[in-house]
Amino acid sequence: MIFFETAGQARCFLLLLGACFLAAALYDGFRLLRARCVRWLGAVWDFLWCLCVGACCALALGLGGEGTARLYALLGLCCGAAVYCLGPRAAWTAMKTWGRRKK
């Protein structure tokens, strides 16, 4: 008798981790675009980002087979953002700071 099915939970967690990693990278990309536009167009970029994040999360929950927001799904979202902030974003910020010091 199996009480808990963990394979689906792991798949859902990993899909949401990737979805939030992608959402954080997309936010940085939109941030570059938002800096170059007028103020009201920045709000449009933010709204577009929210739509993309919602679609990514819904797709990840649907593909994960769970279809509902559980604690491990929310943990996957938080971990995806943390992995992005501690990994590529931190490296990019360090390279920009190092480049400024060299000039």
Buried (B, 14 or more C-beta within 10 A) or exposed (E): EEEEEEEEBEBBBBBBBBBBBBBBEBBEEBEEEBEEEEEEEBEEBBEEBEEBBEEBBEEBBEBBEBEEEBEBBEEBBEBBBBBBBEEBBEEEEEEEEEEEEEE
